[in-house]
């Protein structure tokens, strides 16, 4: 059973890493929305291409634009925090119980 425990621990670490980087991309997207970056800059395009599919889905499901302020990054940020706290920690606890 220890192999399954190590597998779950590795999955939890990878998931935590991916969620952390996506959270950083969401923050970068919010900061970029405050300034006028060059839309042809490769870094700006990459951040936009990574975050837009998720933010677009939130915007279509929930009207989160009030007074010109887009609250969809905040909703995604809260969901990521929940996933990191609940799912990742649950996987870590399950893996430790199997070791």
C-alpha atoms as a printed R data frame, in Angstrom:
   type eleno elety resid chain resno       x      y       z
1  ATOM     1    CA   UNK     A     1   0.000  0.000   0.000
2  ATOM     2    CA   UNK     A     2   2.962  2.347   0.431
3  ATOM     3    CA   UNK     A     3   3.304  2.674  -3.347
4  ATOM     4    CA   UNK     A     4  -0.223  4.074  -3.588
5  ATOM     5    CA   UNK     A     5   0.595  6.427  -0.720
6  ATOM     6    CA   UNK     A     6   3.660  7.763  -2.537
7  ATOM     7    CA   UNK     A     7   1.658  8.050  -5.765
8  ATOM     8    CA   UNK     A     8  -1.029 10.112  -4.014
9  ATOM     9    CA   UNK     A     9   1.631 12.275  -2.386
10 ATOM    10    CA   UNK     A    10   3.220 12.959  -5.792
11 ATOM    11    CA   UNK     A    11  -0.167 13.787  -7.321
12 ATOM    12    CA   UNK     A    12  -0.905 16.164  -4.439
13 ATOM    13    CA   UNK     A    13   2.434 17.953  -4.848
14 ATOM    14    CA   UNK     A    14   2.022 18.302  -8.623
15 ATOM    15    CA   UNK     A    15  -1.550 19.549  -8.240
16 ATOM    16    CA   UNK     A    16  -0.463 22.063  -5.608
17 ATOM    17    CA   UNK     A    17   2.352 23.265  -7.876
18 ATOM    18    CA   UNK     A    18   0.023 23.669 -10.881
19 ATOM    19    CA   UNK     A    19  -2.596 25.508  -8.823
20 ATOM    20    CA   UNK     A    20   0.056 27.811  -7.364
21 ATOM    21    CA   UNK     A    21   1.350 28.740 -10.814
22 ATOM    22    CA   UNK     A    22  -2.173 29.314 -12.103
23 ATOM    23    CA   UNK     A    23  -2.828 31.577  -9.123
24 ATOM    24    CA   UNK     A    24   0.298 33.557 -10.039
25 ATOM    25    CA   UNK     A    25  -0.948 33.842 -13.635
26 ATOM    26    CA   UNK     A    26  -4.324 35.148 -12.393
27 ATOM    27    CA   UNK     A    27  -2.554 37.775 -10.271
28 ATOM    28    CA   UNK     A    28  -0.358 38.752 -13.238
29 ATOM    29    CA   UNK     A    29  -3.464 39.035 -15.421
30 ATOM    30    CA   UNK     A    30  -5.125 41.337 -12.879
31 ATOM    31    CA   UNK     A    31  -2.018 43.519 -12.638
32 ATOM    32    CA   UNK     A    32  -1.750 43.680 -16.425
33 ATOM    33    CA   UNK     A    33  -5.360 44.851 -16.620
34 ATOM    34    CA   UNK     A    34  -4.421 47.945 -14.585
35 ATOM    35    CA   UNK     A    35  -1.806 49.058 -17.101
36 ATOM    36    CA   UNK     A    36  -1.843 49.165 -20.884
37 ATOM    37    CA   UNK     A    37   0.620 46.478 -21.921
38 ATOM    38    CA   UNK     A    38   1.605 45.817 -25.497
39 ATOM    39    CA   UNK     A    39  -0.908 43.185 -26.686
40 ATOM    40    CA   UNK     A    40   1.711 41.736 -29.038
41 ATOM    41    CA   UNK     A    41   4.196 41.044 -26.247
42 ATOM    42    CA   UNK     A    42   4.691 37.256 -26.026
43 ATOM    43    CA   UNK     A    43   4.479 37.218 -22.225
44 ATOM    44    CA   UNK     A    44   1.225 39.186 -22.223
45 ATOM    45    CA   UNK     A    45  -0.200 36.898 -24.899
46 ATOM    46    CA   UNK     A    46   0.829 33.798 -22.965
47 ATOM    47    CA   UNK     A    47  -0.785 35.017 -19.729
48 ATOM    48    CA   UNK     A    48  -3.925 35.974 -21.633
49 ATOM    49    CA   UNK     A    49  -4.098 32.613 -23.452
50 ATOM    50    CA   UNK     A    50  -3.607 30.643 -20.223
51 ATOM    51    CA   UNK     A    51  -6.149 32.502 -18.106
52 ATOM    52    CA   UNK     A    52  -8.840 33.514 -20.593
53 ATOM    53    CA   UNK     A    53 -10.548 30.095 -21.041
54 ATOM    54    CA   UNK     A    54 -11.326 29.849 -17.314
55 ATOM    55    CA   UNK     A    55 -12.189 33.524 -16.863
56 ATOM    56    CA   UNK     A    56 -14.459 33.417 -19.927
57 ATOM    57    CA   UNK     A    57 -16.423 30.489 -18.502
58 ATOM    58    CA   UNK     A    58 -16.917 32.343 -15.222
59 ATOM    59    CA   UNK     A    59 -18.050 35.484 -17.067
60 ATOM    60    CA   UNK     A    60 -20.609 33.560 -19.136
61 ATOM    61    CA   UNK     A    61 -22.091 31.714 -16.136
62 ATOM    62    CA   UNK     A    62 -22.142 34.568 -13.630
63 ATOM    63    CA   UNK     A    63 -22.503 38.272 -14.436
64 ATOM    64    CA   UNK     A    64 -19.507 39.424 -12.417
65 ATOM    65    CA   UNK     A    65 -18.840 42.789 -14.061
66 ATOM    66    CA   UNK     A    66 -20.166 45.572 -11.872
67 ATOM    67    CA   UNK     A    67 -19.368 49.196 -12.620
68 ATOM    68    CA   UNK     A    68 -16.690 48.255 -15.117
69 ATOM    69    CA   UNK     A    69 -14.819 46.054 -12.619
70 ATOM    70    CA   UNK     A    70 -14.386 42.387 -13.538
71 ATOM    71    CA   UNK     A    71 -14.685 40.157 -10.479
72 ATOM    72    CA   UNK     A    72 -14.063 36.858 -12.305
73 ATOM    73    CA   UNK     A    73 -10.352 36.736 -11.288
74 ATOM    74    CA   UNK     A    74 -11.420 37.007  -7.646
75 ATOM    75    CA   UNK     A    75 -13.841 34.102  -8.065
76 ATOM    76    CA   UNK     A    76 -11.172 31.976  -9.759
77 ATOM    77    CA   UNK     A    77  -8.680 32.929  -7.044
78 ATOM    78    CA   UNK     A    78 -11.114 31.801  -4.303
79 ATOM    79    CA   UNK     A    79 -11.773 28.513  -6.125
80 ATOM    80    CA   UNK     A    80  -8.031 27.873  -6.430
81 ATOM    81    CA   UNK     A    81  -7.550 28.588  -2.721
82 ATOM    82    CA   UNK     A    82 -10.353 26.123  -1.917
83 ATOM    83    CA   UNK     A    83  -8.828 23.452  -4.145
84 ATOM    84    CA   UNK     A    84  -5.402 23.943  -2.574
85 ATOM    85    CA   UNK     A    85  -6.768 23.799   0.968
86 ATOM    86    CA   UNK     A    86  -9.306 21.011   0.557
87 ATOM    87    CA   UNK     A    87  -8.281 18.723  -2.294
88 ATOM    88    CA   UNK     A    88  -4.509 18.889  -1.942
89 ATOM    89    CA   UNK     A    89  -4.563 18.567   1.840
90 ATOM    90    CA   UNK     A    90  -7.028 15.669   1.599
91 ATOM    91    CA   UNK     A    91  -4.732 13.860  -0.817
92 ATOM    92    CA   UNK     A    92  -1.760 14.452   1.485
93 ATOM    93    CA   UNK     A    93  -3.658 13.095   4.520
94 ATOM    94    CA   UNK     A    94  -4.827 10.028   2.596
95 ATOM    95    CA   UNK     A    95  -1.300  9.369   1.341
96 ATOM    96    CA   UNK     A    96   0.148  9.696   4.840
97 ATOM    97    CA   UNK     A    97  -2.411  7.234   6.186
98 ATOM    98    CA   UNK     A    98  -1.327  4.717   3.535
99 ATOM    99    CA   UNK     A    99   2.396  5.015   4.332
